Amino acid sequence: MAANSDGQVVKDVGKWEWSELWKKEDWWAIWLGFFILLVGAVLYFPQAGAMKSKLMDIETKYSQAAQRTDKFKTIAWYQLYDAKKGVKANSIPAGKFMSTFSKKTHGWSTNPMDAFFMSKEKADAKKAKGVAKYDKAKVAEGEAMALAVAAEAAAEAAGFSDAALNGEAKASIAAWRDAHLAASNAKKKTKAKPYNQIGWLIFLGASFALFFGIGMKAMGKDFGKFVIGFVFVFLVALLAYLASSQATMKHYGIGYAAWAIFFGMLISNTVGTPEWAKPAVQTEYYIKTGLVLLGAKILFEKIITIGTAGIFVAWVVTPTVWFVTYWFGQKVIKMPSKRLNATICSDMSVCGVSAAIATAAACKAKKEELTLAVGLSLVFTSIMMIVMPAVIKATFPVDKQLILGGAWMGGTIDATGAVAAAGAFLGEKALYVAATIKMIQNVLIGVIAFFVALYFTTRVEAAETGHKVGAIEIWYRFPKFVLGFIGASIIFSLIYTSFNSQVGGLGPAMIDQGVIKGMSDLFRGWFFCLSFVSIGLATNFRELKEHLVGGKPFILYVFGQSFNLMLTLVVAYIMFYVVFPELTATI
């Protein structure tokens, strides 16, 4: 497969050669991603026996009380859930080392140095302040727990046959769970310890340079020049994390992605990206590796737990929105570039930047088109994650805020992290529903990439050139890293199911709280940040100007997201409250 000579195009074209397996970026993204996952498996899977023993003890303690009724989830059911959730494979010393090694900047308020260094005196003061808030939250949780216990006892005294008493018990337990979530968040702030992150960050940056540099060398690039340039890219990524960890920025949801692109574009459009840094400006290389890691997080057993309703919301609404928005772009506002149209549609309807990268590669979008799509996504994501919870709180009936609101946000907010943050604003149940639907939606990254490659290969380019292309061209065009994304999902879904078949909760303990949170997630955020920095450093406003003429990309995004918001809300209501109300009652 020979690379196209136009460096402005996100693609690989040509004929298949076996040397691609060690010479091409997509394949190196797969090898590097699977290397990280393999290391995680080696570290944590030997802990399976100990984790299984702990879970069996928990089952013995809580299981019988948790199953007293099927009318609602009892207090014992949640105690069983919490106890199992606390069983984590990454709690071993190796897991703590990986967490420290990959640590991003710490939170800070007025002094940026707090992000890197904190003395024992300051840590003790912060801890004391956190303890006071936690004590208050703990009292509120205890009061809510007492009300929940009383309400459940009243329902049980009636044999769980009184609908009104069952409803009161369910509402009281839900209030206790929200108080429990608030207390859990407050408890995290009581664990302040002194730290010095500077040495670890230097070690991490050097490790990343070597990690990605090996692939660059194999692909025929200059290893030394890449490493020198990577220092600059990593420092900008670090600056992005520093800005996003500031208290006010965290409150308003202005995350590292927005800062990474902003700082990168600020540099490229003022002093200019240094020539010596450009060998390390590798947008697709970083994010494709991160996307392979994301695949391991999309577990089929977890997807089906929310049932057909969630699957219908994600897998029917999303392609419908994509097709309608693409039609609107071509027929109504007449977007000059079909490739920009397709990239924006995927960005907006599937899951933001991840889908945009895959689609851009599949349809040969230009780099500036990808940048524009990503920029629109980040702006709207920041707004929606703040506005949507407020709208739901103000306008939705109380009994529908958590599930319907969670489903609405999960199906419309682009970024997975923003979805989780928005869901947490409403409560634990909303967080669960929103995150699960977004996970279901993420499965479509590979599906959309395949069909975009198919359409652009057989229809768009055939019309542009006047020549039909063979079916094999679809393989040439298809972003190969998506194979790693799908493969990781299948492999870890099977492993997850295998663990869970031994004892309930072993899958989450070994995969979610082991390979994923103890390895994959630790590095995926960094890889995405490096990619966003690269997007900014490679973007010049003059190159974007032609795509902004008439405001068509903005109009397209606003139309598509508005349609997405309306359709997702309607379908979520129908699925959760009309077609599958029994499922909704069990969530």
Salt bridges, closest charged atoms under 4 A:
GLU25 OE2 - LYS288 NZ 3.11
ASP26 OD1 - LYS288 NZ 2.58
GLU59 OE2 - LYS84 NZ 2.46
ASP82 OD2 - ARG177 NH1 2.77
ASP82 OD2 - HIS180 NE2 3.55
ASP114 OD1 - LYS122 NZ 2.97
ASP124 OD2 - LYS120 NZ 2.99
GLU141 OE1 - LYS138 NZ 3.37
GLU141 OE2 - HIS180 ND1 2.67
GLU152 OE2 - ARG68 NH2 2.67
GLU156 OE2 - ARG68 NE 2.98
GLU275 OE2 - LYS278 NZ 2.78
GLU284 OE1 - LYS367 NZ 3.24
ASP399 OD2 - LYS400 NZ 3.35
GLU428 OE1 - ARG177 NE 3.03
GLU461 OE2 - ARG339 NH2 3.67
GLU461 OE1 - LYS364 NZ 3.04
GLU461 OE2 - ARG477 NH1 2.80
GLU464 OE1 - ARG339 NH2 3.10
GLU473 OE2 - ARG477 NH2 3.64
ASP512 OD2 - LYS302 NZ 3.16
ASP521 OD2 - LYS297 NZ 3.11
ASP521 OD1 - ARG524 NH2 2.84
